[in-house]
Amino acid sequence: MTPTPPSPASPVRLEICLDTPAGLRAAIAGGADRIELCAALPEGGLTPSPGLMHLAAQAPCPVRAMIRPRSGGFVYTADEMDVMRHDIDAVREAGLAGVVIGASRPDGRLDDTVLRVLCAHAAGLDLALHRAVDLAVELGFHTLLSSGGARRAEAGLERLAVMVAHAGDRIEIMPGGGISVANAHRILSITGAHWLHASASREISATAPEISLGLLTPGARDTDADTVRCLKDHLRAFAPAAPLPHSS
């Protein structure tokens, strides 16, 4: 079932990506509307542990789990596909709302064959994908997370606006990548999106022994309740503007 986006007068909703129990607690305390559950966010996000999935199932908002068996690219072997199917089973058994998946061919194009297999295996769960509006709609995805082809969403605004206009009410287009209080309104005003995806994190204080023993990387970050709350408060009164017209 394709979700119906909020009306223009509805508040913008916030999805928080996180990878720890403390981050989960912070996202909930800050008022996140949805959670993307991961492991190893510094590596772009990997499949979370079954234990973290079960903890997240108690959250008062929907939770989708990343399905990504390793860091690196998204070209998968048969063995990795088997792992991903079992990970999807774990998401369903934990009672989470859905999964976030992706698969590419060696040339960088989305691998529709692999995606069809994963989507079929995830039947009944919410599905989120990066990029490719029409293929995402065809395969039954509910959300498309994108930075507009740029490293950060703020640099891909024009493309994001076109994606939102092209998608209409067929699928959620959710800008992500470097989202903060400082740029959220500009991103929403230009794109017309109704969801934002952010980490809302802060640097973790590490002790000297933790760093010297390699237990914690300097500069490591985790979700912060005050940052989530600040971003949520910033968005609460915002009414999405009409997106830029699609240029043919």
N, C-alpha and C positions, 0 to 999 in steps of 0.2 A: 504494500500500500504506500503510495507516494504521499508524504506529509503535506498539509496545506500551510504555506507560509503565513505568518501573522499579518493582519491588516496593517496598512501604513500607520495607524495610530497605536499599534501594539508596541510594547517595549522590546528593544533588542535583547536577544538572549546570549548567554555567555557559556562556552564550553571550555573547560580547563583540562589540559593534558598533565599527567603526573605519573610518578613511578615509585612512590613510597607510601607506607601507611600514614606517616605524618603528613605527607602531601594530600592524601585523601581526606584526612581530618580537616586540614586547612581549607581545602576547596569547599567542603560542606559548610564549614563555619563561615566562610566568606560569601556564601550564597550562590555557588555555581549552579547553572541550570542543567548542565550535562557534564559528564566526565569522560575523557578518553584515558583509559587505564593502560599503562605501559610498564616495561622495564627499560633501564638504560637509556633515558632520554638524551643524554649527551651524544649517543650514537644514532639518534634519530628515532628512537623508540623500538623496543622489541617486545615479544609476547610476555605478559606478566605471569608470575607464578600462580598456580592454582590457589595457594593460600591467600594471595592478595586479591584474586578474583572473588573468593568467598567472603573476604572482609568487605570488598566493595559492593557486594550484592545487598548489603544492609544500608547502603546509601539512600537518602530520600529523593534522589534524582536519578534519571537514566544513566547507565554506565555502558560504554562500548569498550571492548578490549582490542588492542593492537594485535594482529596476527602477523608476525614477522619473525622467523626462526633464527635469524642471524643478522649481523651488521653487513654493510656493503650494499650492492645493487639488488634489484628485484627480479633477477633472472633465476628461476628456481629449478632444481633437479627433481627427479621423481621421488627420491628419499625425502627431500624438503617438503614436497607437496604432501606426502604422507604425514609428516610431522604437523603440518598446518591443519590438516583435516582433524587430527586428534586434538589439536589445540582449540579448534572450533567446537569440538565436542565438549571440551572442558568449560568453555564459555557458556554453553547451553546448560550443562550440568550445574554450574554455579548460579544460574538464574540471572545472568546479566542481559541487558537489553539487546546488545548487538556486537558487531565486530568491525574493525577497520582493516581493510586489506588492499593489496596492490600487487601487480605482477607485470613485468616488462619483457619484451623481446630483446635480444642482443643489440638491435639497432635503436633501442630507446622507445619504440612504439609500445603501447599497452598490449599485453598478451591476452586477447579476448578468449582464447581457448582455455588457458589456465584460470582466468577469472570466472568463466562459466562453470567450471568444475567446482571452484571454491564457493561461488554463489549458490549453486545447487546444494552443496553440503551444508550451507548456512541457512537453508530455507526456514523461514519463520523468525529469523533474527533481523534486526535493523542492520543495514549495510552502509558503510562509508568508504569512499574511494577518493583518490587524488586525481584531478584533471579529467579531460575528455567528457564533456557534457552529454553528447548524444549516445556514446557507448555506455556511459554510466546509467542513463535512463533506460536504454534497451536491456541492460543486464539486471535492472531492478534495484539499483542503489537508491538510498534515501537521501544521502548527503554526499557532496563533493567538496573536499577540503583542498584549497588552492591558494597559492601566493601570486597567482596571475603570471606564472612562468618566471618570476624573479626570485631572488634569494629571500626578500622580505616583501610582505604584502603591499607596503607603502610604495614600493617601486613598480608594482604590477597593477596599479589601480585601473588604468584604462582597459586592460584586458579583463580584469575582474568584472568591471561594469558591463562589458559585452557579454560575459558568461552569464551574469545575473539576468540580463535582458533576454538572452537566448533561452535560458532555462525556464523562465516564466514560473509557473506553479508546478512544473514537472519534478523538480528536485531542489533541495537546499544547496545553495552555493555559499560556502562558509570560508571567508578570508582567514588566513592564518599565516604566521611568520612575522615576528617582531611587533606584535600587537601590544599597545600600552595605552595608558590614559592620555599620553601626549598626542597620539595619532588616531585614536579610535574614532572620534567624530568625523575627521576628514575622510577616513576610509569608508565609513558608513554613508556619509553624504554623497560621495562620488560613486560608490558602487551600488547603493540601494539594497545591500545585503541585510538580512534579518538575524544572522548569527555571527559571532566572532569566536575565534579559537586562539587561546593564549596559554602560556605557562604560568604567568603571574607569580614568578619565583623571586627569591632573594638569595644572596650568597650565604652559605652555611659557615658558621664560625668553627674552625678546625683547630685542634690542639697540636702542639709541636710533635708529640709522639704519633698522632694519627697521620700526620703528613710524612714524618720520617720513616714510618713503617709501611707507607703506601696504602693505608686504610682509607684515606680520603684525599682526593685530588684537590690541590689549591684552586680556589675559584668555584668549587662545586656548589650547586644551587638546589633549592627545593621549593615547592609551592608554599606561598605565604598567605595566611588568612587575611591579613590587613590589605595586601595587594589585590587579592581577589575581591574583597569587599569594596575597595576604592574604585576598582574598574567597574564593578557591578553598579555602584551608586552613580558613577559617571554616565552609565548607559541607561539608567532607569527611566529618565524623562525624555530620552532621545526617540524621536519618531523618524524612521527611515525615509529619506527623500526618494523621489523617483530616480532610477538609475539613468546613466547616460544612454542616449539612443544607440541602437545597434547600427553601426556603419557598414553598409553592404558594399 
